[in-house]
Amino acid sequence: RLAVRLFGTMFLVAAVGGACRASGERAALPGAVREGAVAAPERVRTVMAQRGRVVGEVHTMGTATAVRAATLGPQITGRIMALSVREGDVVRAGQILAKIDAASIALGVQRARAGAQAAQVQADQAQTEVQRLEPLAARGTVPQQRMDQLAAQRTAAAAGAVAAHSVVAEAQQALRNTGLRAPCDGVVSAVVMEVGETATLMPPSVILRVVDLSELEVRAQVPEGELASLAAGAPVHARFSALDRVADG
């Protein structure tokens, strides 16, 4: 806007000057320098010159980049069902930004739970059978070989139940992975994919990008002649023209 205003002013002066030359008229001089006019005396304040240190500044252009940025992709292969953010949106850590189709994974969770329940029932039955026959085995009514077989079956059934519960946990984790979450507070800098597209785990797809703007790194080139005036730890003032903000570093 400043450049536009300056240009408009210069253009206006040129137009007025051109009109004066075309008409042959003379422009009036300021009152302070008119013929016969006496200029008013100006007040002048004097000070004693003193020695001091002149602090120089080095001006240069640089590029600001976020110290922390994350490119987010799917943790499972599936179709994108929803995108809850757009470019420029501010997000918080843990916020769900996108969702992958979870219908088949939800069915897998149900099957895993059913298998775990069946395995647990078998383990409980084996444990009950061993407990029921232990008094008889102690009196010699049930042979020891039979008890050894029941103990082995009980151990196998218990291991099967543990494995089945692990499958349930994996299925539930896969279900949670259908939601793409922000790893940190930041701003969505790019949305690469759209709803309906298939995001793959391998090769990895990029769905969106989040940058943390709480800390920025500015890289700038300094003319060789100015290097001698720089020192480590010297203050830096970075001005972001687009934001009309100044940051100290």
VOTOR-187929 format. One record per residue (C-alpha): y, z, x. Coordinates in nm, 2 decimals. Layout:
BEGIN
+--------+--------+--------+
|  north |     up |   east |
+--------+--------+--------+
|      Y |      Z |      X |
...
+--------+--------+--------+
# end
This chain:
BEGIN
+--------+--------+--------+
|  north |     up |   east |
+--------+--------+--------+
|   0.00 |   0.00 |   0.00 |
|   0.24 |   0.07 |   0.29 |
|   0.19 |  -0.27 |   0.43 |
|   0.26 |  -0.43 |   0.09 |
|   0.58 |  -0.23 |   0.05 |
|   0.71 |  -0.32 |   0.40 |
|   0.64 |  -0.68 |   0.34 |
|   0.82 |  -0.68 |   0.01 |
|   1.12 |  -0.52 |   0.17 |
|   1.14 |  -0.77 |   0.45 |
|   1.10 |  -1.05 |   0.20 |
|   1.39 |  -0.91 |  -0.01 |
|   1.62 |  -0.89 |   0.29 |
|   1.54 |  -1.24 |   0.40 |
|   1.61 |  -1.37 |   0.05 |
|   1.95 |  -1.20 |   0.03 |
|   2.05 |  -1.32 |   0.37 |
|   1.96 |  -1.68 |   0.28 |
|   2.16 |  -1.66 |  -0.04 |
|   2.47 |  -1.54 |   0.16 |
|   2.45 |  -1.82 |   0.41 |
|   2.41 |  -2.08 |   0.13 |
|   2.72 |  -1.96 |  -0.05 |
|   2.93 |  -1.92 |   0.26 |
|   3.03 |  -1.56 |   0.17 |
|   3.06 |  -1.29 |   0.42 |
|   2.88 |  -0.96 |   0.37 |
|   3.09 |  -0.65 |   0.35 |
|   3.07 |  -0.42 |   0.65 |
|   2.98 |  -0.05 |   0.61 |
|   3.28 |   0.17 |   0.54 |
|   3.25 |   0.36 |   0.87 |
|   3.33 |   0.04 |   1.07 |
|   3.58 |  -0.13 |   0.85 |
|   3.90 |  -0.25 |   1.01 |
|   4.15 |   0.04 |   1.03 |
|   3.88 |   0.30 |   0.93 |
|   3.85 |   0.61 |   1.14 |
|   3.49 |   0.74 |   1.20 |
|   3.43 |   1.11 |   1.13 |
|   3.34 |   1.31 |   1.44 |
|   2.97 |   1.39 |   1.47 |
|   2.84 |   1.74 |   1.55 |
|   2.64 |   1.76 |   1.86 |
|   2.41 |   2.05 |   1.97 |
|   2.35 |   2.09 |   2.34 |
|   2.05 |   2.27 |   2.50 |
|   1.96 |   2.34 |   2.86 |
|   1.69 |   2.12 |   3.00 |
|   1.37 |   2.31 |   3.10 |
|   1.05 |   2.22 |   3.28 |
|   0.74 |   2.20 |   3.06 |
|   0.40 |   2.04 |   3.03 |
|   0.38 |   1.71 |   2.84 |
|   0.06 |   1.68 |   2.65 |
|  -0.05 |   1.32 |   2.62 |
|  -0.27 |   1.18 |   2.35 |
|  -0.52 |   0.90 |   2.37 |
|  -0.55 |   0.68 |   2.06 |
|  -0.86 |   0.48 |   1.99 |
|  -1.08 |   0.34 |   1.71 |
|  -1.42 |   0.48 |   1.65 |
|  -1.72 |   0.47 |   1.41 |
|  -1.84 |   0.78 |   1.22 |
|  -2.20 |   0.82 |   1.14 |
|  -2.39 |   1.10 |   0.98 |
|  -2.58 |   1.33 |   1.21 |
|  -2.86 |   1.36 |   0.96 |
|  -2.99 |   1.08 |   0.75 |
|  -3.32 |   1.03 |   0.57 |
|  -3.49 |   0.71 |   0.45 |
|  -3.71 |   0.80 |   0.16 |
|  -4.03 |   0.62 |   0.06 |
|  -4.32 |   0.70 |  -0.17 |
|  -4.59 |   0.95 |  -0.07 |
|  -4.84 |   0.75 |  -0.29 |
|  -4.86 |   0.39 |  -0.39 |
|  -4.74 |   0.32 |  -0.74 |
|  -4.49 |   0.17 |  -0.97 |
|  -4.14 |   0.32 |  -0.99 |
|  -4.10 |   0.46 |  -1.33 |
|  -3.75 |   0.61 |  -1.30 |
|  -3.45 |   0.63 |  -1.07 |
|  -3.22 |   0.92 |  -1.15 |
|  -2.94 |   0.84 |  -0.89 |
|  -2.71 |   0.56 |  -0.79 |
|  -2.53 |   0.48 |  -0.47 |
|  -2.26 |   0.74 |  -0.40 |
|  -2.42 |   1.02 |  -0.60 |
|  -2.41 |   1.37 |  -0.45 |
|  -2.76 |   1.52 |  -0.44 |
|  -2.90 |   1.87 |  -0.36 |
|  -3.21 |   1.95 |  -0.15 |
|  -3.52 |   1.94 |  -0.37 |
|  -3.37 |   1.73 |  -0.64 |
|  -3.59 |   1.46 |  -0.79 |
|  -3.44 |   1.12 |  -0.72 |
|  -3.72 |   0.89 |  -0.83 |
|  -4.06 |   0.91 |  -1.00 |
|  -4.37 |   0.71 |  -0.94 |
|  -4.62 |   0.62 |  -1.22 |
|  -4.84 |   0.93 |  -1.25 |
|  -5.08 |   0.83 |  -1.54 |
|  -5.38 |   0.76 |  -1.32 |
|  -5.32 |   1.06 |  -1.10 |
|  -5.29 |   1.29 |  -1.41 |
|  -5.63 |   1.17 |  -1.52 |
|  -5.77 |   1.24 |  -1.17 |
|  -5.64 |   1.60 |  -1.20 |
|  -5.82 |   1.64 |  -1.54 |
|  -6.15 |   1.50 |  -1.39 |
|  -6.11 |   1.73 |  -1.09 |
|  -6.06 |   2.04 |  -1.31 |
|  -6.37 |   1.95 |  -1.52 |
|  -6.58 |   1.91 |  -1.20 |
|  -6.45 |   2.24 |  -1.07 |
|  -6.54 |   2.42 |  -1.39 |
|  -6.89 |   2.28 |  -1.39 |
|  -6.94 |   2.38 |  -1.03 |
|  -6.81 |   2.73 |  -1.10 |
|  -7.05 |   2.77 |  -1.39 |
|  -7.35 |   2.67 |  -1.16 |
|  -7.23 |   2.91 |  -0.90 |
|  -7.20 |   3.19 |  -1.15 |
|  -7.55 |   3.12 |  -1.30 |
|  -7.70 |   3.12 |  -0.95 |
|  -7.54 |   3.46 |  -0.88 |
|  -7.66 |   3.60 |  -1.21 |
|  -8.02 |   3.48 |  -1.15 |
|  -8.03 |   3.65 |  -0.81 |
|  -7.89 |   3.98 |  -0.94 |
|  -8.14 |   3.97 |  -1.23 |
|  -8.45 |   3.92 |  -1.01 |
|  -8.34 |   4.15 |  -0.72 |
|  -8.49 |   4.47 |  -0.89 |
|  -8.82 |   4.29 |  -0.96 |
|  -8.83 |   4.16 |  -0.60 |
|  -8.78 |   4.52 |  -0.48 |
|  -9.10 |   4.62 |  -0.67 |
|  -9.29 |   4.32 |  -0.55 |
|  -9.31 |   4.15 |  -0.89 |
|  -9.11 |   3.84 |  -0.76 |
|  -9.22 |   3.70 |  -0.43 |
|  -8.97 |   3.70 |  -0.15 |
|  -9.00 |   3.32 |  -0.11 |
|  -8.87 |   3.28 |  -0.47 |
|  -8.57 |   3.51 |  -0.38 |
|  -8.50 |   3.31 |  -0.07 |
|  -8.48 |   2.99 |  -0.27 |
|  -8.25 |   3.15 |  -0.53 |
|  -8.02 |   3.28 |  -0.25 |
|  -8.00 |   2.93 |  -0.10 |
|  -7.92 |   2.78 |  -0.44 |
|  -7.65 |   3.05 |  -0.49 |
|  -7.49 |   2.97 |  -0.15 |
|  -7.49 |   2.59 |  -0.22 |
|  -7.35 |   2.64 |  -0.57 |
|  -7.07 |   2.87 |  -0.44 |
|  -6.98 |   2.61 |  -0.17 |
|  -6.98 |   2.34 |  -0.43 |
|  -6.74 |   2.54 |  -0.64 |
|  -6.50 |   2.59 |  -0.35 |
|  -6.51 |   2.21 |  -0.27 |
|  -6.44 |   2.13 |  -0.64 |
|  -6.14 |   2.36 |  -0.65 |
|  -6.01 |   2.19 |  -0.33 |
|  -6.03 |   1.86 |  -0.51 |
|  -5.82 |   2.00 |  -0.79 |
|  -5.56 |   2.12 |  -0.54 |
|  -5.55 |   1.78 |  -0.38 |
|  -5.51 |   1.61 |  -0.72 |
|  -5.23 |   1.84 |  -0.82 |
|  -5.05 |   1.78 |  -0.49 |
|  -5.08 |   1.41 |  -0.55 |
|  -4.93 |   1.46 |  -0.89 |
|  -4.64 |   1.65 |  -0.74 |
|  -4.59 |   1.36 |  -0.49 |
|  -4.51 |   1.12 |  -0.77 |
|  -4.16 |   1.28 |  -0.77 |
|  -3.94 |   1.17 |  -0.48 |
|  -3.72 |   1.47 |  -0.38 |
|  -3.41 |   1.49 |  -0.17 |
|  -3.49 |   1.65 |   0.17 |
|  -3.14 |   1.79 |   0.21 |
|  -2.79 |   1.81 |   0.05 |
|  -2.61 |   1.48 |   0.09 |
|  -2.50 |   1.15 |  -0.07 |
|  -2.71 |   0.86 |  -0.17 |
|  -2.59 |   0.58 |   0.06 |
|  -2.83 |   0.31 |  -0.06 |
|  -3.08 |   0.23 |  -0.34 |
|  -3.31 |  -0.04 |  -0.21 |
|  -3.57 |  -0.07 |  -0.49 |
|  -3.55 |  -0.08 |  -0.87 |
|  -3.74 |   0.05 |  -1.16 |
|  -4.06 |  -0.15 |  -1.22 |
|  -4.12 |  -0.24 |  -0.86 |
|  -4.43 |  -0.12 |  -0.68 |
|  -4.37 |   0.11 |  -0.39 |
|  -4.65 |   0.12 |  -0.13 |
|  -4.75 |   0.39 |   0.11 |
|  -4.88 |   0.13 |   0.36 |
|  -4.69 |  -0.06 |   0.46 |
|  -4.42 |   0.20 |   0.38 |
|  -4.16 |   0.10 |   0.13 |
|  -3.80 |   0.22 |   0.14 |
|  -3.68 |   0.33 |  -0.20 |
|  -3.34 |   0.49 |  -0.11 |
|  -3.14 |   0.65 |   0.16 |
|  -2.97 |   0.99 |   0.17 |
|  -2.71 |   1.09 |   0.43 |
|  -2.58 |   1.44 |   0.50 |
|  -2.20 |   1.42 |   0.54 |
|  -2.15 |   1.79 |   0.62 |
|  -2.15 |   1.70 |   0.99 |
|  -2.04 |   1.36 |   1.14 |
|  -2.06 |   1.21 |   1.48 |
|  -1.77 |   0.98 |   1.59 |
|  -1.83 |   0.73 |   1.86 |
|  -1.53 |   0.56 |   2.02 |
|  -1.46 |   0.36 |   2.34 |
|  -1.17 |   0.49 |   2.56 |
|  -0.99 |   0.25 |   2.79 |
|  -1.08 |   0.30 |   3.15 |
|  -0.72 |   0.39 |   3.24 |
|  -0.73 |   0.69 |   3.00 |
|  -1.05 |   0.84 |   3.14 |
|  -0.86 |   1.06 |   3.39 |
|  -0.67 |   1.23 |   3.11 |
|  -0.98 |   1.34 |   2.92 |
|  -1.18 |   1.66 |   2.98 |
|  -1.49 |   1.80 |   2.82 |
|  -1.40 |   2.04 |   2.54 |
|  -1.06 |   1.89 |   2.47 |
|  -0.97 |   1.89 |   2.10 |
|  -1.02 |   1.57 |   1.90 |
|  -0.85 |   1.48 |   1.58 |
|  -1.03 |   1.21 |   1.37 |
|  -0.84 |   1.05 |   1.10 |
|  -1.03 |   0.88 |   0.82 |
|  -0.78 |   0.63 |   0.68 |
|  -0.99 |   0.54 |   0.37 |
|  -1.01 |   0.91 |   0.27 |
|  -0.66 |   1.01 |   0.40 |
|  -0.82 |   1.31 |   0.57 |
|  -0.82 |   1.45 |   0.92 |
|  -1.11 |   1.64 |   1.08 |
|  -1.09 |   1.84 |   1.40 |
|  -1.37 |   1.84 |   1.65 |
+--------+--------+--------+
# end
